Amino acid sequence: MSENTTTKPQGLRKTRVGVVTSTKMDKTIVVEYVARVPHPKFKKIVKKSKKFYAHDENDTAKVGDKVRIVETRPLSRLKRWELVEVINH
């Protein structure tokens, strides 16, 4: 066995695109993500929505903006996502 120090590559982080629904907290935004998935039994496409709490360091996002968020380490009890970019204003 060789003695080289190789580190395990970090897995790909999940990214989501959603709409900002709340900016009332300091440095935190609430993003609603809507996924179109097939129903398990009937196979009809249905919309499934989920809210994510994301870290917004500079408070750049506003309500109604389309944003891209990425998975990160836990920042608080609910925050596990971070704002990457604001797509639309």
MODELLER restraints for C-alpha pairs under 7 A, 6 or more apart:
rsr = mdl.restraints
at = mdl.atoms
rsr.add(forms.Gaussian(group=physical.xy_distance, feature=features.Distance(at['CA:13:A'], at['CA:70:A']), mean=6.48, stdev=0.5))
rsr.add(forms.Gaussian(group=physical.xy_distance, feature=features.Distance(at['CA:13:A'], at['CA:71:A']), mean=5.50, stdev=0.5))
rsr.add(forms.Gaussian(group=physical.xy_distance, feature=features.Distance(at['CA:14:A'], at['CA:70:A']), mean=5.78, stdev=0.5))
rsr.add(forms.Gaussian(group=physical.xy_distance, feature=features.Distance(at['CA:14:A'], at['CA:71:A']), mean=5.40, stdev=0.5))
rsr.add(forms.Gaussian(group=physical.xy_distance, feature=features.Distance(at['CA:15:A'], at['CA:68:A']), mean=6.88, stdev=0.5))
rsr.add(forms.Gaussian(group=physical.xy_distance, feature=features.Distance(at['CA:15:A'], at['CA:69:A']), mean=5.63, stdev=0.5))
rsr.add(forms.Gaussian(group=physical.xy_distance, feature=features.Distance(at['CA:15:A'], at['CA:70:A']), mean=4.41, stdev=0.5))
rsr.add(forms.Gaussian(group=physical.xy_distance, feature=features.Distance(at['CA:15:A'], at['CA:71:A']), mean=6.40, stdev=0.5))
rsr.add(forms.Gaussian(group=physical.xy_distance, feature=features.Distance(at['CA:16:A'], at['CA:68:A']), mean=5.73, stdev=0.5))
rsr.add(forms.Gaussian(group=physical.xy_distance, feature=features.Distance(at['CA:16:A'], at['CA:69:A']), mean=5.42, stdev=0.5))
rsr.add(forms.Gaussian(group=physical.xy_distance, feature=features.Distance(at['CA:16:A'], at['CA:70:A']), mean=6.53, stdev=0.5))
rsr.add(forms.Gaussian(group=physical.xy_distance, feature=features.Distance(at['CA:17:A'], at['CA:33:A']), mean=6.54, stdev=0.5))
rsr.add(forms.Gaussian(group=physical.xy_distance, feature=features.Distance(at['CA:17:A'], at['CA:66:A']), mean=6.98, stdev=0.5))
rsr.add(forms.Gaussian(group=physical.xy_distance, feature=features.Distance(at['CA:17:A'], at['CA:67:A']), mean=5.64, stdev=0.5))
rsr.add(forms.Gaussian(group=physical.xy_distance, feature=features.Distance(at['CA:17:A'], at['CA:68:A']), mean=4.50, stdev=0.5))
rsr.add(forms.Gaussian(group=physical.xy_distance, feature=features.Distance(at['CA:17:A'], at['CA:69:A']), mean=6.43, stdev=0.5))
rsr.add(forms.Gaussian(group=physical.xy_distance, feature=features.Distance(at['CA:18:A'], at['CA:31:A']), mean=5.77, stdev=0.5))
rsr.add(forms.Gaussian(group=physical.xy_distance, feature=features.Distance(at['CA:18:A'], at['CA:32:A']), mean=5.37, stdev=0.5))
rsr.add(forms.Gaussian(group=physical.xy_distance, feature=features.Distance(at['CA:18:A'], at['CA:33:A']), mean=4.50, stdev=0.5))
rsr.add(forms.Gaussian(group=physical.xy_distance, feature=features.Distance(at['CA:18:A'], at['CA:34:A']), mean=6.98, stdev=0.5))
rsr.add(forms.Gaussian(group=physical.xy_distance, feature=features.Distance(at['CA:18:A'], at['CA:66:A']), mean=5.66, stdev=0.5))
rsr.add(forms.Gaussian(group=physical.xy_distance, feature=features.Distance(at['CA:18:A'], at['CA:67:A']), mean=5.65, stdev=0.5))
rsr.add(forms.Gaussian(group=physical.xy_distance, feature=features.Distance(at['CA:18:A'], at['CA:68:A']), mean=6.64, stdev=0.5))
rsr.add(forms.Gaussian(group=physical.xy_distance, feature=features.Distance(at['CA:19:A'], at['CA:31:A']), mean=5.42, stdev=0.5))
rsr.add(forms.Gaussian(group=physical.xy_distance, feature=features.Distance(at['CA:19:A'], at['CA:32:A']), mean=5.37, stdev=0.5))
rsr.add(forms.Gaussian(group=physical.xy_distance, feature=features.Distance(at['CA:19:A'], at['CA:33:A']), mean=6.78, stdev=0.5))
rsr.add(forms.Gaussian(group=physical.xy_distance, feature=features.Distance(at['CA:19:A'], at['CA:64:A']), mean=5.83, stdev=0.5))
rsr.add(forms.Gaussian(group=physical.xy_distance, feature=features.Distance(at['CA:19:A'], at['CA:65:A']), mean=5.63, stdev=0.5))
rsr.add(forms.Gaussian(group=physical.xy_distance, feature=features.Distance(at['CA:19:A'], at['CA:66:A']), mean=4.59, stdev=0.5))
rsr.add(forms.Gaussian(group=physical.xy_distance, feature=features.Distance(at['CA:19:A'], at['CA:67:A']), mean=6.18, stdev=0.5))
rsr.add(forms.Gaussian(group=physical.xy_distance, feature=features.Distance(at['CA:20:A'], at['CA:29:A']), mean=6.72, stdev=0.5))
rsr.add(forms.Gaussian(group=physical.xy_distance, feature=features.Distance(at['CA:20:A'], at['CA:30:A']), mean=5.76, stdev=0.5))
rsr.add(forms.Gaussian(group=physical.xy_distance, feature=features.Distance(at['CA:20:A'], at['CA:31:A']), mean=4.44, stdev=0.5))
rsr.add(forms.Gaussian(group=physical.xy_distance, feature=features.Distance(at['CA:20:A'], at['CA:32:A']), mean=6.33, stdev=0.5))
rsr.add(forms.Gaussian(group=physical.xy_distance, feature=features.Distance(at['CA:20:A'], at['CA:62:A']), mean=6.77, stdev=0.5))
rsr.add(forms.Gaussian(group=physical.xy_distance, feature=features.Distance(at['CA:20:A'], at['CA:63:A']), mean=5.06, stdev=0.5))
rsr.add(forms.Gaussian(group=physical.xy_distance, feature=features.Distance(at['CA:20:A'], at['CA:64:A']), mean=5.26, stdev=0.5))
rsr.add(forms.Gaussian(group=physical.xy_distance, feature=features.Distance(at['CA:20:A'], at['CA:65:A']), mean=5.51, stdev=0.5))
rsr.add(forms.Gaussian(group=physical.xy_distance, feature=features.Distance(at['CA:20:A'], at['CA:66:A']), mean=6.53, stdev=0.5))
rsr.add(forms.Gaussian(group=physical.xy_distance, feature=features.Distance(at['CA:21:A'], at['CA:30:A']), mean=5.62, stdev=0.5))
rsr.add(forms.Gaussian(group=physical.xy_distance, feature=features.Distance(at['CA:21:A'], at['CA:31:A']), mean=5.80, stdev=0.5))
rsr.add(forms.Gaussian(group=physical.xy_distance, feature=features.Distance(at['CA:21:A'], at['CA:32:A']), mean=6.52, stdev=0.5))
rsr.add(forms.Gaussian(group=physical.xy_distance, feature=features.Distance(at['CA:21:A'], at['CA:63:A']), mean=5.38, stdev=0.5))
rsr.add(forms.Gaussian(group=physical.xy_distance, feature=features.Distance(at['CA:21:A'], at['CA:64:A']), mean=6.34, stdev=0.5))
rsr.add(forms.Gaussian(group=physical.xy_distance, feature=features.Distance(at['CA:22:A'], at['CA:29:A']), mean=5.75, stdev=0.5))
rsr.add(forms.Gaussian(group=physical.xy_distance, feature=features.Distance(at['CA:22:A'], at['CA:30:A']), mean=5.09, stdev=0.5))
rsr.add(forms.Gaussian(group=physical.xy_distance, feature=features.Distance(at['CA:22:A'], at['CA:63:A']), mean=5.81, stdev=0.5))
rsr.add(forms.Gaussian(group=physical.xy_distance, feature=features.Distance(at['CA:23:A'], at['CA:29:A']), mean=4.83, stdev=0.5))
rsr.add(forms.Gaussian(group=physical.xy_distance, feature=features.Distance(at['CA:23:A'], at['CA:30:A']), mean=6.69, stdev=0.5))
rsr.add(forms.Gaussian(group=physical.xy_distance, feature=features.Distance(at['CA:23:A'], at['CA:62:A']), mean=6.55, stdev=0.5))
rsr.add(forms.Gaussian(group=physical.xy_distance, feature=features.Distance(at['CA:23:A'], at['CA:63:A']), mean=6.49, stdev=0.5))
rsr.add(forms.Gaussian(group=physical.xy_distance, feature=features.Distance(at['CA:27:A'], at['CA:55:A']), mean=5.89, stdev=0.5))
rsr.add(forms.Gaussian(group=physical.xy_distance, feature=features.Distance(at['CA:27:A'], at['CA:56:A']), mean=4.80, stdev=0.5))
rsr.add(forms.Gaussian(group=physical.xy_distance, feature=features.Distance(at['CA:27:A'], at['CA:57:A']), mean=5.18, stdev=0.5))
rsr.add(forms.Gaussian(group=physical.xy_distance, feature=features.Distance(at['CA:27:A'], at['CA:58:A']), mean=6.75, stdev=0.5))
rsr.add(forms.Gaussian(group=physical.xy_distance, feature=features.Distance(at['CA:27:A'], at['CA:59:A']), mean=5.67, stdev=0.5))
rsr.add(forms.Gaussian(group=physical.xy_distance, feature=features.Distance(at['CA:28:A'], at['CA:53:A']), mean=6.71, stdev=0.5))
rsr.add(forms.Gaussian(group=physical.xy_distance, feature=features.Distance(at['CA:28:A'], at['CA:54:A']), mean=5.66, stdev=0.5))
rsr.add(forms.Gaussian(group=physical.xy_distance, feature=features.Distance(at['CA:28:A'], at['CA:55:A']), mean=4.78, stdev=0.5))
rsr.add(forms.Gaussian(group=physical.xy_distance, feature=features.Distance(at['CA:28:A'], at['CA:56:A']), mean=5.30, stdev=0.5))
rsr.add(forms.Gaussian(group=physical.xy_distance, feature=features.Distance(at['CA:29:A'], at['CA:53:A']), mean=5.84, stdev=0.5))
rsr.add(forms.Gaussian(group=physical.xy_distance, feature=features.Distance(at['CA:29:A'], at['CA:54:A']), mean=5.33, stdev=0.5))
rsr.add(forms.Gaussian(group=physical.xy_distance, feature=features.Distance(at['CA:29:A'], at['CA:55:A']), mean=6.48, stdev=0.5))
rsr.add(forms.Gaussian(group=physical.xy_distance, feature=features.Distance(at['CA:29:A'], at['CA:56:A']), mean=6.44, stdev=0.5))
rsr.add(forms.Gaussian(group=physical.xy_distance, feature=features.Distance(at['CA:30:A'], at['CA:51:A']), mean=6.52, stdev=0.5))
rsr.add(forms.Gaussian(group=physical.xy_distance, feature=features.Distance(at['CA:30:A'], at['CA:52:A']), mean=5.69, stdev=0.5))
rsr.add(forms.Gaussian(group=physical.xy_distance, feature=features.Distance(at['CA:30:A'], at['CA:53:A']), mean=4.70, stdev=0.5))
rsr.add(forms.Gaussian(group=physical.xy_distance, feature=features.Distance(at['CA:30:A'], at['CA:54:A']), mean=6.26, stdev=0.5))
rsr.add(forms.Gaussian(group=physical.xy_distance, feature=features.Distance(at['CA:31:A'], at['CA:51:A']), mean=5.58, stdev=0.5))
rsr.add(forms.Gaussian(group=physical.xy_distance, feature=features.Distance(at['CA:31:A'], at['CA:52:A']), mean=5.14, stdev=0.5))
rsr.add(forms.Gaussian(group=physical.xy_distance, feature=features.Distance(at['CA:31:A'], at['CA:53:A']), mean=6.35, stdev=0.5))
rsr.add(forms.Gaussian(group=physical.xy_distance, feature=features.Distance(at['CA:32:A'], at['CA:49:A']), mean=6.64, stdev=0.5))
rsr.add(forms.Gaussian(group=physical.xy_distance, feature=features.Distance(at['CA:32:A'], at['CA:50:A']), mean=5.69, stdev=0.5))
rsr.add(forms.Gaussian(group=physical.xy_distance, feature=features.Distance(at['CA:32:A'], at['CA:51:A']), mean=4.52, stdev=0.5))
rsr.add(forms.Gaussian(group=physical.xy_distance, feature=features.Distance(at['CA:32:A'], at['CA:52:A']), mean=6.38, stdev=0.5))
rsr.add(forms.Gaussian(group=physical.xy_distance, feature=features.Distance(at['CA:33:A'], at['CA:49:A']), mean=5.48, stdev=0.5))
rsr.add(forms.Gaussian(group=physical.xy_distance, feature=features.Distance(at['CA:33:A'], at['CA:50:A']), mean=5.28, stdev=0.5))
rsr.add(forms.Gaussian(group=physical.xy_distance, feature=features.Distance(at['CA:33:A'], at['CA:51:A']), mean=6.22, stdev=0.5))
rsr.add(forms.Gaussian(group=physical.xy_distance, feature=features.Distance(at['CA:34:A'], at['CA:47:A']), mean=6.34, stdev=0.5))
rsr.add(forms.Gaussian(group=physical.xy_distance, feature=features.Distance(at['CA:34:A'], at['CA:48:A']), mean=5.56, stdev=0.5))
rsr.add(forms.Gaussian(group=physical.xy_distance, feature=features.Distance(at['CA:34:A'], at['CA:49:A']), mean=4.26, stdev=0.5))
rsr.add(forms.Gaussian(group=physical.xy_distance, feature=features.Distance(at['CA:34:A'], at['CA:50:A']), mean=6.54, stdev=0.5))
rsr.add(forms.Gaussian(group=physical.xy_distance, feature=features.Distance(at['CA:35:A'], at['CA:47:A']), mean=5.65, stdev=0.5))
rsr.add(forms.Gaussian(group=physical.xy_distance, feature=features.Distance(at['CA:35:A'], at['CA:48:A']), mean=5.12, stdev=0.5))
rsr.add(forms.Gaussian(group=physical.xy_distance, feature=features.Distance(at['CA:35:A'], at['CA:49:A']), mean=6.17, stdev=0.5))
rsr.add(forms.Gaussian(group=physical.xy_distance, feature=features.Distance(at['CA:36:A'], at['CA:45:A']), mean=6.17, stdev=0.5))
rsr.add(forms.Gaussian(group=physical.xy_distance, feature=features.Distance(at['CA:36:A'], at['CA:46:A']), mean=5.59, stdev=0.5))
rsr.add(forms.Gaussian(group=physical.xy_distance, feature=features.Distance(at['CA:36:A'], at['CA:47:A']), mean=4.58, stdev=0.5))
rsr.add(forms.Gaussian(group=physical.xy_distance, feature=features.Distance(at['CA:36:A'], at['CA:48:A']), mean=6.21, stdev=0.5))
rsr.add(forms.Gaussian(group=physical.xy_distance, feature=features.Distance(at['CA:37:A'], at['CA:45:A']), mean=5.41, stdev=0.5))
rsr.add(forms.Gaussian(group=physical.xy_distance, feature=features.Distance(at['CA:37:A'], at['CA:46:A']), mean=5.61, stdev=0.5))
rsr.add(forms.Gaussian(group=physical.xy_distance, feature=features.Distance(at['CA:37:A'], at['CA:47:A']), mean=6.42, stdev=0.5))
rsr.add(forms.Gaussian(group=physical.xy_distance, feature=features.Distance(at['CA:38:A'], at['CA:44:A']), mean=5.26, stdev=0.5))
rsr.add(forms.Gaussian(group=physical.xy_distance, feature=features.Distance(at['CA:38:A'], at['CA:45:A']), mean=4.26, stdev=0.5))
rsr.add(forms.Gaussian(group=physical.xy_distance, feature=features.Distance(at['CA:38:A'], at['CA:46:A']), mean=5.98, stdev=0.5))
rsr.add(forms.Gaussian(group=physical.xy_distance, feature=features.Distance(at['CA:39:A'], at['CA:45:A']), mean=6.13, stdev=0.5))
rsr.add(forms.Gaussian(group=physical.xy_distance, feature=features.Distance(at['CA:39:A'], at['CA:46:A']), mean=6.37, stdev=0.5))
rsr.add(forms.Gaussian(group=physical.xy_distance, feature=features.Distance(at['CA:53:A'], at['CA:78:A']), mean=6.33, stdev=0.5))
rsr.add(forms.Gaussian(group=physical.xy_distance, feature=features.Distance(at['CA:53:A'], at['CA:79:A']), mean=5.00, stdev=0.5))
rsr.add(forms.Gaussian(group=physical.xy_distance, feature=features.Distance(at['CA:53:A'], at['CA:80:A']), mean=6.98, stdev=0.5))
rsr.add(forms.Gaussian(group=physical.xy_distance, feature=features.Distance(at['CA:53:A'], at['CA:81:A']), mean=6.47, stdev=0.5))
rsr.add(forms.Gaussian(group=physical.xy_distance, feature=features.Distance(at['CA:54:A'], at['CA:79:A']), mean=5.66, stdev=0.5))
rsr.add(forms.Gaussian(group=physical.xy_distance, feature=features.Distance(at['CA:54:A'], at['CA:80:A']), mean=6.63, stdev=0.5))
rsr.add(forms.Gaussian(group=physical.xy_distance, feature=features.Distance(at['CA:54:A'], at['CA:81:A']), mean=4.50, stdev=0.5))
rsr.add(forms.Gaussian(group=physical.xy_distance, feature=features.Distance(at['CA:54:A'], at['CA:82:A']), mean=4.83, stdev=0.5))
rsr.add(forms.Gaussian(group=physical.xy_distance, feature=features.Distance(at['CA:54:A'], at['CA:83:A']), mean=6.13, stdev=0.5))
rsr.add(forms.Gaussian(group=physical.xy_distance, feature=features.Distance(at['CA:55:A'], at['CA:79:A']), mean=6.84, stdev=0.5))
rsr.add(forms.Gaussian(group=physical.xy_distance, feature=features.Distance(at['CA:55:A'], at['CA:81:A']), mean=6.25, stdev=0.5))
rsr.add(forms.Gaussian(group=physical.xy_distance, feature=features.Distance(at['CA:55:A'], at['CA:82:A']), mean=4.58, stdev=0.5))
rsr.add(forms.Gaussian(group=physical.xy_distance, feature=features.Distance(at['CA:55:A'], at['CA:83:A']), mean=5.91, stdev=0.5))
rsr.add(forms.Gaussian(group=physical.xy_distance, feature=features.Distance(at['CA:56:A'], at['CA:82:A']), mean=6.58, stdev=0.5))
rsr.add(forms.Gaussian(group=physical.xy_distance, feature=features.Distance(at['CA:56:A'], at['CA:83:A']), mean=5.55, stdev=0.5))
rsr.add(forms.Gaussian(group=physical.xy_distance, feature=features.Distance(at['CA:61:A'], at['CA:86:A']), mean=6.53, stdev=0.5))
rsr.add(forms.Gaussian(group=physical.xy_distance, feature=features.Distance(at['CA:65:A'], at['CA:86:A']), mean=6.86, stdev=0.5))
rsr.add(forms.Gaussian(group=physical.xy_distance, feature=features.Distance(at['CA:65:A'], at['CA:88:A']), mean=5.55, stdev=0.5))
rsr.add(forms.Gaussian(group=physical.xy_distance, feature=features.Distance(at['CA:65:A'], at['CA:89:A']), mean=4.81, stdev=0.5))
rsr.add(forms.Gaussian(group=physical.xy_distance, feature=features.Distance(at['CA:66:A'], at['CA:86:A']), mean=6.19, stdev=0.5))
rsr.add(forms.Gaussian(group=physical.xy_distance, feature=features.Distance(at['CA:66:A'], at['CA:87:A']), mean=5.34, stdev=0.5))
rsr.add(forms.Gaussian(group=physical.xy_distance, feature=features.Distance(at['CA:66:A'], at['CA:88:A']), mean=5.05, stdev=0.5))
rsr.add(forms.Gaussian(group=physical.xy_distance, feature=features.Distance(at['CA:66:A'], at['CA:89:A']), mean=6.82, stdev=0.5))
rsr.add(forms.Gaussian(group=physical.xy_distance, feature=features.Distance(at['CA:67:A'], at['CA:85:A']), mean=5.85, stdev=0.5))
rsr.add(forms.Gaussian(group=physical.xy_distance, feature=features.Distance(at['CA:67:A'], at['CA:86:A']), mean=4.46, stdev=0.5))
rsr.add(forms.Gaussian(group=physical.xy_distance, feature=features.Distance(at['CA:67:A'], at['CA:87:A']), mean=5.25, stdev=0.5))
rsr.add(forms.Gaussian(group=physical.xy_distance, feature=features.Distance(at['CA:68:A'], at['CA:83:A']), mean=6.26, stdev=0.5))
rsr.add(forms.Gaussian(group=physical.xy_distance, feature=features.Distance(at['CA:68:A'], at['CA:84:A']), mean=5.58, stdev=0.5))
rsr.add(forms.Gaussian(group=physical.xy_distance, feature=features.Distance(at['CA:68:A'], at['CA:85:A']), mean=5.42, stdev=0.5))
rsr.add(forms.Gaussian(group=physical.xy_distance, feature=features.Distance(at['CA:68:A'], at['CA:86:A']), mean=6.48, stdev=0.5))
rsr.add(forms.Gaussian(group=physical.xy_distance, feature=features.Distance(at['CA:69:A'], at['CA:81:A']), mean=6.21, stdev=0.5))
rsr.add(forms.Gaussian(group=physical.xy_distance, feature=features.Distance(at['CA:69:A'], at['CA:82:A']), mean=5.38, stdev=0.5))
rsr.add(forms.Gaussian(group=physical.xy_distance, feature=features.Distance(at['CA:69:A'], at['CA:83:A']), mean=4.51, stdev=0.5))
rsr.add(forms.Gaussian(group=physical.xy_distance, feature=features.Distance(at['CA:69:A'], at['CA:84:A']), mean=5.29, stdev=0.5))
rsr.add(forms.Gaussian(group=physical.xy_distance, feature=features.Distance(at['CA:70:A'], at['CA:81:A']), mean=5.48, stdev=0.5))
rsr.add(forms.Gaussian(group=physical.xy_distance, feature=features.Distance(at['CA:70:A'], at['CA:82:A']), mean=5.37, stdev=0.5))
rsr.add(forms.Gaussian(group=physical.xy_distance, feature=features.Distance(at['CA:70:A'], at['CA:83:A']), mean=6.55, stdev=0.5))
rsr.add(forms.Gaussian(group=physical.xy_distance, feature=features.Distance(at['CA:70:A'], at['CA:84:A']), mean=6.53, stdev=0.5))
rsr.add(forms.Gaussian(group=physical.xy_distance, feature=features.Distance(at['CA:71:A'], at['CA:80:A']), mean=6.15, stdev=0.5))
rsr.add(forms.Gaussian(group=physical.xy_distance, feature=features.Distance(at['CA:71:A'], at['CA:81:A']), mean=4.57, stdev=0.5))
rsr.add(forms.Gaussian(group=physical.xy_distance, feature=features.Distance(at['CA:71:A'], at['CA:82:A']), mean=6.42, stdev=0.5))
rsr.add(forms.Gaussian(group=physical.xy_distance, feature=features.Distance(at['CA:72:A'], at['CA:80:A']), mean=5.47, stdev=0.5))
rsr.add(forms.Gaussian(group=physical.xy_distance, feature=features.Distance(at['CA:72:A'], at['CA:81:A']), mean=5.29, stdev=0.5))
rsr.add(forms.Gaussian(group=physical.xy_distance, feature=features.Distance(at['CA:72:A'], at['CA:82:A']), mean=6.43, stdev=0.5))
rsr.add(forms.Gaussian(group=physical.xy_distance, feature=features.Distance(at['CA:73:A'], at['CA:80:A']), mean=5.82, stdev=0.5))
rsr.add(forms.Gaussian(group=physical.xy_distance, feature=features.Distance(at['CA:74:A'], at['CA:80:A']), mean=4.63, stdev=0.5))
